[in-house]
Amino acid sequence: MYYKVVRHLENDLLVSANSSWPLPKRYEIGKWTIADIGGLLVFRTLKQAKTFIEENFSYPCWNYEIYSCDTKEQVELPFTGLVLDHLVAGISEQLDEEIKQIIASHWQHRSSSETSWQGVWPEGTVAFRKVKLLERVA
């Protein structure tokens, strides 16, 4: 079982929590959503999904929700890919190891108690080509 964080907008529209406008990825309960490029991000545990919301989205009016979900076709995550205000997305796998370590030393995820580096993906992030929302759990 995996968990998807979505933002609940007006008219019961569900979109990925970290999507960029004007093209957020839309979800419907009980229907498969397919990634256009790469994968759709989910979390391994409910706790990791809740931590992601608590650490990144402090405005309750933004209506973040967590759904249990089915998944298909796991996708390997690149070193990084999240669009952060101060970090360019899509750093190449061929990027010099020294540069990766510099980035890693500054961007280890706050909730991680591990000393190993997992890139700038939130702890517990997994990607799949297809995700189907099942039931709201938080």
N, C-alpha and C positions, 0 to 999 in steps of 0.2 A: 504494500500500500504506500502510495506517495501522496504529497499534499501540494496544492497549487494556491498561491496567493494571488487574488484578483482584487480589482477595485470595482465596487458596485456603483455605477453611475445612474442617473435618472433613466426612466423608462426600462428599468431592469436590465440595463446593458452591463455586462461583465467584461472587463478588459484586463490584460496583464498589468500587474502592479508597477512594473518598471518600464512600461512602454513609452516610447517617445511619440508625441503628437506630431503630425496629424494622423499617423497610421498605427494606432495601438492594435494589438492582436485581440480579437473578440472571441469570447467563449459563450457557449450555451450548455446548460446542464443536460447531460445525457447524450451529447453529440460530440463526435470527434473533431478536434481542432488540429489542423496540420500546419507545421512550420513552413513558411515560405523559403527560408534560408536557415541552415543550421538546425537548432533544436529549441523546444519550448522548455523553460526552466521550471522545475518542481523541487520539493524538499523531501529528504528521506524520512524525517520525523515531524510530527505536529509541533513539538517543542522548537525545532529549528525554524519552522515557518513563523511561529509566534515571535521568536527572537528577532527574525528579519524585520517584521513589522515594527516591533518595539524600538529597534535601533535605527530605523531608517524613515519611518513615517509617524511623526509625532502629532499630527492633526486628526483627531477623531472624526471630524466632519468629512474626511476623505473616504470614509466607508470601505476600509480594507476588510476582506473576508478570506477565509481559508476553506478550501474544498478538498475532500478526499478525491482521488482520481485514479483512473486506469491509464496505463501508458503502453506505448508500442515503439519499437525501434530506437533503442538508446543511441545517443549521439555523444561522441567524445568531446568534452569541453576543451577549447583552446586555452592557452596560458591565461588570457584575459579576454573579456568581451563586453563587460558592463560599461556603459557610458557614465563615467564619473565626471563631476565638474572639472577636475584637475588631472584627468588621466585619459589619454586617447584610447578609444576602443580598438580591438582587433590587432593587438601586438602580435607580430609574426612569431611562429615557432622557431624561426632561425635567428631571432633577436639574440644579440650577444648575451651570454650567461651572466656576465658582470652587471649589465644593465638590468636584467631580470632580478638579480639579488638586491640591487639598489631599490628597485620598486618594491620588492617583497619586504624589505626592512621598514618601509614606510607605510605599507598598506595591508599588513596582516589583519585579518578580520577580528574585530574587537571581542566577539564572543568565543573565539577559539582559544582553548587552553593548550592546544598542541603547539609544539615548537616548529613543526615542519611547515613548509610553505605550500599552499594550495592555489596560489594565484589570488586574484581579487574577487573571486566568486564567494558569495556568502556561504558560511559553513553548512554542509549538507546538500548543496546544490547538485542536481543531476539534470541532464537534458535528454529529451525524447523528441522524435519527429512528430509523434501523435499523442495528444492528451485528451481525455474525456473526463469532464467534471462529473462527479457522482452525487455527493451530498455535502452541504455546508456543515462544517464541524467547528468553526469558530468565526 
